[in-house]
Amino acid sequence: MEKFKKSWNFHGRTLTVENGEIAKQAGGSVLVRYEDTVVLSAATASDQAKDTDFFPLTVLYNEKMYAAGKIPGGFLKREGRPTEHATLTARLIDRPIRPLFAEGFRNEVQIVNTVLSVDPDCSSEMAALFGSSLALCVSDIPFNGPVAGVIVARVDGEYVINPTVEQAAKADLSLTVAGTKQAINMVEAGAKEVSEEDMLTALQIGHDAIKELCAIEDEVIAACAKEKMEVVLYAIDPAIIKFVDENGAQRIREAVSIKGKLERYGKIEEITQEMVEKIGAMEYENDAAREKAMKQAHEYCVEVEAGEVRRLISEDKVRPDGRALDELRPLNSQVDLLPRVHGSAMFTRGETQVMSITTLGPLSDAQVIEDLTPNTEKRFMHQYNFPPFSVGEVGRMSSPGRREIGHGALGERALSQVLPSVEEFPYAIRTVAEVLESNGSSSQASICAGTMSLMAAGVPIKRMVAGVAMGLITVGDTYSILTDIQGMEDHYGDMDFKVAGTREGITALQMDIKVTGISMDILREALAQAHKGRMQILDNMETAISAPRDHVSKWAPKFEQMMIPVDKIRVVIGKGGETIDKIIEACNDVKIDIDDDGKCIFYHTDQAMIDKAKQMVTDLIREAKVGEEYDATVTEVRDSFVFVNLFAGTDALLHVSQLKWERVEDIKNELHVGDKIHVKVIAIDDAGKVKVSARECLPKPEGYVEPKKPLRPQHGARGDRRPSHHDHDKEGANVERRVFKKKEEETAE
C-alpha cells in the first residue's frame, strides 16, 4: 500500500491526514494531525454477521497520559478504566456514526481512537470523530459516510470554529455538532441562556464547517479507499412475518393504544409470547433453527408495535397515551422530602419520577480530574442513577455505565450555567438524581428535580432550569414533532432532542437521531415547540419553590471567608500543620481551606465554631498599628520596663517613663505579671518591634512639662552614677531584641 499524506488549512489551522504506513492490518486506519494534536483511528469489522437483534458497534476513545506529558496517578501508574471524559467522547463519536450503517448490518465493528499527542487548543475529540469516519470510509466496511463534527463557540458575539481553551472559557455558547454533507445528525451544547435563533445560527455555521471537512474526507477516500466487503443483511423469515400478521399483529396494534405503561407493555408482551410459543411449536430441523425462529417471531412483534406507534402519530396524529403532539404529561413538583439532607426535591412527569438530593461541602471536596483536558478539578457534580426497579425490572446493579454518565453530564451542563460563582458561593456542590420511575425523558426530569433541589438547599442560582425531550416521527416527506416523549416514542421514533433552559434562554441541548439527518426547518420547529413546553414545566416547578432559599440547611456547613497576607499563611499553618490542627481541634473539627493567594474559608454546621476559628486566625495574623489602643496583659517585669501582650503572637514594651504622667520610681511596685493595663501603640521600628504607652491613654495634667533627660557623664567617669532613662531604654531594647528574635526563630521552625 502506497503512503498517502496531505494537508489542508481548516479555519486557520493545519489538518493533515496520513494513510498506508501505520496500523496497516486494521480494516482501515488513518493518522490525523490537527496542528500538534495527533490521533490514530482504526476501524475493523468481523467477517461473519453476529446472531443479534442489534448492530454490535463499539467506539473507543483511548486517552494516553503521555500525550499531554503526564504520568498517570495511582499505584499502577498506567491507564486503567476510561475516564468520564473519554467515555463521553466515545459516546459523542458513536452517536453520529451509528445511523449511517445499513439496516440489518450485523457484523461486529470496532473503532479505536488512540490520542498520541494533544494540543489543548486543537480538539482531539473532533480529530477523533473525523478520523473515525475516515477510517471507516477507507476500510472494507460498508458505511454510508463520510461524517464529521466541529465545536462552535460564541465569543464576544463572534462565532468561532473549534475554539482555543482561552476562547472557550469566555464563550457564552459551546455547541458540538456533527453531520453529513446533507444534514445534521448529532448535537451537544451548553449555553448561558441563549435564544433559539442564536442556537440555530450556531447550528448552521457548524454545518457549513462540517461540509468543508466532508469534502476533505472525499479527497482521501478517492485516493485510499479499499473495496467494500460483501455482506448479507439480516432479514426476518417471510413465513414468520406471514404467521404473525395473520394471528397476532392486529391485537398488538390495538394494545399499543392502552394508556397505562405497565398495562400496555404487559398486554403486548402477552401477545408476543403467544406468537413466540406457537412459532416454537412448529417442526424444525434442529433446536438451533427453532430458537432462531422464536427469536425472529419476537423481533417481528416488536416491529409491528413500532409500526403502529409511528402510524398513529404520523397519520392519526394520536399518541399511544392519547395526548396531543405538543401536550405534556401530568406534572408534579415537591421539595423537602428528606429531613437531614441539605436539599431535596422530586419531579414527576407522567410515569417518570426523579428525586434529586443536593449536598454542599468545602471547596476541598471538589472532584479531582485526571485526563487530557486542561481541567484539574470540578466544583459542581451532577450524577444520575438509573436502577432497574425504575422500569419494573430485575437487573444487575453495578457502577455507572455510559448511559448514566452521559445523562449526568447533560444535566450537569444544563445546571452549571446558572450556578453562582465560587466567590459568591464558595462551596463544592453535588446533586444526585435518583430515577424512581421511568417512562422516557428521565434525564430532563433530573434537571427539573435538580433545579428545585439546589434552590431548597439555598444555592443562589440565577434562574430555574427545566428540561423537555422532543421526538420526531418521519414517514416519507411528512413529519410529526412530539413534546415530552415517553419510552415507546423514544424507542420507535426517529429523534431524541433534549432541550433544557430557563425562561430567558437555552442552557443545554442534546440530539440523537436514527435517520441520516434532519433539516434546519425541523430543528427550528422542534426548538419552538420545546420552548412552549419548557414554560409550562417552569410554571409547575414554581408552585413548589419559586426562589432559592436565603439560607442553607442547619445540617449544611456554613461558611465565612477572609483574606490573610500571603506571608502569614505559614504562621497560620505552623510547623507541620501544628498550628492549624490546634485551631481545628479547638473548634470542633472546623474545616479550613487556605488558597495560595491568601483566601481563607471556614466551614462548619455551627456558626459559633466558625466565628471562634476565624478569631483565632485573625489573632495569629493581626499586626499592631501606631495609634491603636489595647487592653494588654503584663507578661514580664524588668527594672525599668515591662513586656505586655497585646494579642496572640504580639508583645510590646512599656517603659517606666510611659507608665504615668508623673514620675514613677520603681515600675515593679506598679505592675506585676498577669495585671491588665490599657495601652496605646506609640512606635513600631523597622524590625516590627512595638512600643506602647499607658500614660497616652490618660488625661494629661494641666500645665504638664516633659522633664529633660539628664546629660550623659563623660567617658570614664562612671563612679556610682545612677542609671538614666537612656540606660533603661538600652537595656529594654536589648531584652526586647532577644525576646523577639526567639519568637521569630520559633515561627520559622
Secondary structure, 3 states (H helix, E strand, C coil): CCCEEEEEEECCEEEEEEECCCCCCCCEEEEEEECCEEEEEEEEEEEEECCCCCCCEEEEEEECHHHHCCCCCCCCCCCCCCCHHHHHHHHHHHHHHHHHCCCCCCEEEEEEEEEEECECCECHHHHHHHHHHHHHHHCCCCCCCCCEEEEEEEECCEEEECCCHHHHHHCCEEEEEEECCCCEEEEEEEEEEECHHHHHHHHHHHHHHHHHHHHHHHHHHHHHCCCCCCCCCCCCCHHHHHHHHHHCHHHHHHHCCCCCHHHHHHHHHHHHHHHHHHHHCCCCCCHHHHHHHHHHHHHHHHHHHHHHHHHHHHHHCCCCCCCCCCCCCCEEEEECCCCCCCEEEEEEECCEEEEEEEEEECHHHCEECCCCCCCCEECEEEEEECCHHHHCCCCCCCCCCHHHHHHHHHHHHHHHCCCCCCCCCCCEEEEEEEEEECCCCHHHHHHHHHHHHHHHCCCCCCCCCEEEEEEEEEECCEEEEEECCCHHHHHHCCEEEEEEECCCCEEEEEEEECCCCECHHHHHHHHHHHHHHHHHHHHHHHCCCCCCCCCCCCCCCEEEEEECCHHHHHHHHCHHHHHHHHHHHHCCCCEEEECCCCEEEEEECCHHHHHHHHHHHHHHHCCCCCCCEEEEEEEEECCCEEEEEEECCEEEEEEHHHCCCCCCCCHHHCCCCCCEEEEEEEEECCCCCEEEECHHHCCCCCCCCCCCCCCCCCCCCCCCCCCCHHHHHHHHHHHHHHHHHHHHHHHHC
